[in-house]
Amino acid sequence: MQASSILLVGNGQLITHDHRLPLVDNGCVAIRDGLIAAIGTTAALRESYPAAQFLDARGRLIMPGLINTHMHLYSTFARGMALKDDAPGNFVEILERLWWRLDKVLTLEDVYLSALVAMIDCIKNGTTTIFDHHSSPGAIAGSLFRIAEAAHRTGLRSCLCYEVTDRDGTEVADQSIEENREFLESCKRSPDDLLRGLFGLHASFTLSDHTLARCTRLAAELDAGFHVHVAEAESDVIQCQREHGKRVVERLHDLGILGPRTIAAHCVHVDDREIDLLQSSKSNVIHNPESNMGNAVGCAPVLKMVSRGVRVGLGSDGYTCDMFESLKVANLIHKHQSGQPGAAWAEPPAMLFGQNAAIASACFTRTIGQLIPGAFADIIVVDYDPPTPLTASNINGHILFGVSGRAVQTTIVGGRIVMLDRKLPGIDEDEIMAKARVSATKLWQRF
Ligand SMILES: [Zn+2]
């Protein structure tokens, strides 16, 4: 799109995620310079912008793109891979026998291709912003820049970080810290609305006080928040109490890791005092229900956290690129866990549409996740013909029971059309998937 030319996306049911005007029948959104210029009825905006290019939603839903606040792009090549040891019996064994073996053998080309494939999948499922958490200890230097290259090619809005850990020795930890530093400095040098960074940390149980102190000093210098796994399995808590005499959130709080820009993924095993610390520090807790169920680590007490004022967003932890799917699982896990069919109707949509939007808006310093003037034009068109009345008060019920990622037809990020009628302009998906299969085959041999 040329500077200051207008694109209208109209003739659809406009879901804004703005409580002042949640739904516009036969609605339209006007995009200019990557931002939303106006919303209204299709008739009104066509009259206001008679020369604008018009993208016809043909009666479908027009809504904000989805946001995934905890993602692992590098997990792509694990799909269908056979493990070489006995099946893992607990969370640490899953890490040792799968993820810590896989990440070690990734090359920079694998990092790029696995990111590219997953980003395409995100776009095809209507996700327009991701917060990725990366690890490739055999190919650290430049890894975040390769992921950024994939983000640039696909057009996905991305916040990246490299996970620092002591589990692979001091040299790897040093290189990881350096990768975060170089990437964060480069983001500062050449500001890009589509790219941000956080300082990545693996988890309490693989990080010494010494390394964490180095990271907090550097993150303060770089003015960056953290992205860290917190109390995902009970073993993290047990190790923390044994080694440090306190629980995980307490330790991270005492070391200065928590705060309004910090993403604390999981928080499955936290007590009341830790919930208070997450709330008072204004940290962002990310709920990953599918991953937690798959790893059998427990059900995070996020409903309690929400009731106590903790900001809780929704992530996939690499389990899926379809955040509509994560929404469904978030709806179910708490009903199942509590034995209360009335539980968790309100909280999961608030996590996905409300808090994820707030987290992304703070990170990218402009409104994301709402169709309002001035927001980034991150918009999806979803094929959905409601069999029952769709009203301002039942939008979330329609999305929960009627929509999945594969129904997304068109995806727009920052005003750029990155998918139109299921096709990604300028992206040869067949060629990329063929290359990915070749790389994955070699990776499986090295694994
Ligand atoms: Zn994770």
Residues whose N, C-alpha, C, O or C-beta is under 5 A from the ligand:
A	BS01	ZN	D317
